[in-house]
Amino acid sequence: MMRVDHRETDLENHDRGLDYDLPRLLHRRGMLKLVAGVGLAGASLITLGACGSATSTGESTSSSGGRPADKPGGGPGGGGPDSMQTSDTANGELPEETGGPFPGDGSNGANVLNQSGIVRRDITSSFGSSTTKAEGVPLNVTMIINDFANNKSPLAGGAVYVWHCDREGRYSLYSQGTTGENYLRGVQETDDRGQVRFTTIFPACYSGRWPHIHFEVYPSLAKATNSANKIATSQMALPEATCQAVYATSGYEESLSNMSRVSLKTDNVFRDGYDLQIPAVTGDPPSGYQLTFSCAV
């Protein structure tokens, strides 16, 4: 069984060096952001934080480049992020975020992306040798991916890899008790509108992190087999009021307690700005929720 040292971060795992980063930064963000990003990268070496589960936390913050600090809103005591819910979040380029120490994309241990069965819409169950289903409040996710460098036109024929923790705050493939599972991970190809859909469950709030969903964007389904091919990595910050409603239901009791000790303004990933990372969410716990998120990468 794999054990994770939560004092370590995944910074090195996601750093492919200037040979990769420099051309992309110059092309997509401009020299001004590159200079700013260098300063932020130096600071991030000092302020590394944690992504794990309620039983094994440790996600580092490696948020890159150019987001203004002190955005309005926040979690408890932070001004109500739900007021910012919108499905039209593609006004700017999506901020890059850490994939965390549990990406399952080959950058830190297991690579679920090259396994038969990973391309699927319903990610609630494991596939392959296990068919275990993750329990929780139903969540249907619709994502619209746009190409920032191409006048924010839909990224047709791309691919999106989504993953998040389960109701207990555990990540499949990594956390104790779930190393033999690969649920709550899946890939879908974007259609002509740049759209993908996933069926999943509402993730937990584990100690030290605001509730979130990870995702990576790839240029094509054929290239969505290894993290070296990704063109963007980020996270969605789930709205506070929705989280409070979900966490008041059976099975999420620990999440309610954990959420009382974190806010968007103190979360080590979202605290430098999150206005482009909060999706629109509608629904209720008995019938489930519909999440819509649009972004430009």
C-alpha positions, 0 to 999 in steps of 0.5 A: 500500500502506497504511503504519502509523505504529506510534508512533501509537495508536488512542485518538482513533479509539475515543473518541466523546466524553461525549455517547455515553459518559456515558449508557451509563456511568451506566446500566451501570456506575454513578457510582462506576465513572465516577469511577474510569474518569476517573482511569484514562483520564487515566493511559492517556494516559501509558501507551500501548502497542503492537498490530500484527504481528511485522513491524509492532507498535503496539497501544495500551492503552485498557482502560477502567474498574474492573478490580482490578489485580494479579490472580493468574496471569501468563505466564512467571514470572507464575503460570500462567494456564492454571489459570484456564481456564473457560468460565464467565467471565460472573460480572462485566461484561467489561472494555472494551479497545482495538480496536487500530490494525487493527480494520477496522471503519471507525474507523481506515481500512478498514471490512470490516463493510459488505462482502458476505461478512463474515457467515460462520462460517469466517473462515480465507479472504479473501472478495471479490476474494481467496480466500487462506487463512490457514494455521495450527493449526485453532481452533474458537471458541464464544462465549456473550454475555450482557447484563449489564444484563439480569440476564446473560441471553443476548444473543439476536439480537445480533452479534459481530465477531471478528478476529485476526492470522495465523500470521506476526503480520500483520493483514489489510487493514493489515500489509505483504503482507496489505493486499489480504486480509480473512481472519481477520475475520468476523461472526456473529449470536447465537442464542437462547442468545447463542452464536456460532461461528467456525472459524479458526486459532490466532493468532501471538504478535507482538512486544510483545503477549500472544497474543489475539483481538479482538472487538466486540459489536453490538446486532443484525446490522443494526447490525454495519456500523460501529463507531459502533453497537458496545456492547462491545469487548474481547480474549481472552487465550489460555492460556499452555500452549496457546500453548506447544504451538501455537508449538512447531509448524512455522510458529510459530517466531517466536511462540515467541521473542516469547512468551518476552519477554512475560507477562500481567502485563507485557502493556499490555492485560491487565496490569491484570487478565484473569480475565474474559478467559481462555477454556477451550481443549482439544485438541492441535496435530495435531487442532486446538483448541476454544475456549469463552468466556462473557462479560457485556457 
